[in-house]
Amino acid sequence: MKEIKLTNEMLTKLFRNNFELAMYAIEIGRRYIRAGKEFTLTSLLKEVQDHPMKGSIEDLLKEAEEAKVSRDAAERAGEDAA
């Protein structure tokens, strides 16, 4: 199996700053966890490298917040129905 070489330099050139890189990686990890997908840190960083963020970090955070609100509303609706 070919070893994947991920360096800080390779990843940081894809983002404006380290904060954006970290926030994007965290959000990808959250999505993997919600989907029940198993992953390692190496596979997560490979995903970040292969599919860098499109748009801004603000858009990503807004999208994540909207998804959370939708999930919370669906959970409350389910509890009310029970």
MOVENBEL-V775992 format. One line per field, one symbol per residue. psi: psi as a letter, one per 20 degrees, with the letter a starting at -180 (. if undefined). A space follows every 50 residues. Layout:
psi = ???
This chain:
psi = ppppopqgghghiiqhrhgggghghggggghgghijpqrrhghghggggh mqppbrhggghgggghhgggggghghhhhhh.
